[in-house]
Amino acid sequence: MMGDSTPVLARALEASGRTVTRWHRFLHEGQETGPWPPAGSFDQVWVRLPRSAREVRMLLTAAAARIHPEGRVILYGAKDEGIRSADNHRPPALAPFHTALVKRRCRVLTATLAAAYAGGDDTLEAWATDVTLDWGAGPRAWRYFPGVFSHGRLDPATAMLLRHLDPPGPGARILDYGAGTGIIGRALMERVPGSTVHLLDPDAIALHAARTNVPGAFAVQASSLEHPALAGRGPYDLIVSNPPIHEGKRETLGVVESLVARGAALLAPTGRLVLVIQRRLPAEPLLRSAYSATRVLADEGPFRLWEAGV
Ligand SMILES: C[S@@+](CC[C@H](N)C(=O)[O-])C[C@H]1O[C@@H](n2cnc3c(N)ncnc32)[C@H](O)[C@@H]1O
C-alpha cells in the first residue's frame, strides 16, 4: 500500500489473510517511509490517490514496477480528489483502468501491466524537475520532485519571510521547521557565515530534494519538535518556519500550535522563533501564551511575519 495515512484498509486486508507492506513518503507511525517505496514483487499494489497529477503518474509507475506480471495495481480515492480523471494520468506502464467499485463519492480502479511493459526507470531521480529560483540573492539551481510544496516556484509567503527576516549573527544554529525543499534554510545558510542549519520535514521526498538543494545542512525527517532525531540538536538561535496550515483539505493550526508550544524549550536564551502565517489566522494569542516578547516584523498582502522570544 502506498500513500495511505490511515491503517484502516491495511487492517481490513490483513484480516482477510493478506500480508501488507505499507509505505508513505510522509512519516506515519506503523509504516515504512523513505523517498521511494521498498522494492519487491507483489500480487497487488494499492495506491491512495495523491494530490498532483505528476505524483499520480510517479506513484503508478513505481507501483507497476512492483507487481508481478499477473498482478494488479489498485487506485482508490474520492471524486473531489480527482479519481474520475485518474486514467488521464495513467503511465504507459499500465493498461487502462477498470472501475471495480463506486460507493458514495469514492471509486476503486484496477489495472494490469500494459502488454508492452518492459520495466521502467524505477528511481525517484527520474522524476526530478530542475529550475532556477531567485529569492533576492541571484539565480540558484533548485530541484523539486512531484508532490512537494510550491513545486517549481517560490511561495509568496516564503518570499515575504526572506525579504523581512533579520538574519542571526555568525555561527548561529538555525532550524528550518517544515523546510520542504529547503529554500529558507539555504537562504539563511548563505547569509549567516559559519551557521549550522537543520531542516525538518515529515516528507522524505521533500527532504531528498533538500539534501541536494542545501548541501551541508542536516535533514531530519520528523513531524514535531519532540522527535528523537532532534534530541541534543538545540538550542537554536533561530527557529524559522512557513508552517503547514492544512491537513489534507482541512485548514488547521495544529502544527503551528505544537511548534509554538515546544519551540520555546529548544531556543537559546536570546533565540527567536520566526513564523510567516496568513494574517487572518489567530497566531497572536498562541505566541503570547508561550513567549514573553512577541512582535510583528512585517505585514504584506495576506501574510504576517511574527517574531517571538522567550
Ligand atoms: C508551507 S510548506 C513550506 C515549505 C518550505 N519551507 C518553503 O517555504 O517553501 C510547509 C511544509 O511543512 C511540512 N509539514 C507538514 N506537516 C508537518 C509537521 N507536522 N511538522 C513539520 N513540517 C510539516 C510540509 O511537508 C511542507 O513541506
The ligand as a Gaussian input file, in Angstrom:
#p B3LYP/6-31G(d) Opt

LIG

0 1
 C        4.069000      25.774000       3.687000
 S        5.212000      24.471000       3.360000
 C        6.761000      25.345000       3.473000
 C        7.892000      24.652000       2.755000
 C        9.202000      25.454000       2.687000
 N        9.640000      25.877000       3.991000
 C        9.020000      26.670000       1.805000
 O        8.979000      27.759000       2.363000
 O        8.935000      26.505000       0.594000
 C        5.086000      23.557000       4.821000
 C        5.960000      22.309000       4.938000
 O        5.660000      21.709000       6.200000
 C        5.725000      20.308000       6.073000
 N        4.944000      19.699000       7.166000
 C        3.729000      19.097000       7.117000
 N        3.387000      18.642000       8.342000
 C        4.403000      18.976000       9.183000
 C        4.641000      18.779000      10.579000
 N        3.761000      18.144000      11.359000
 N        5.796000      19.246000      11.090000
 C        6.697000      19.883000      10.318000
 N        6.516000      20.105000       8.988000
 C        5.397000      19.660000       8.435000
 C        5.196000      20.024000       4.680000
 O        5.676000      18.771000       4.217000
 C        5.735000      21.225000       3.876000
 O        6.975000      20.904000       3.296000

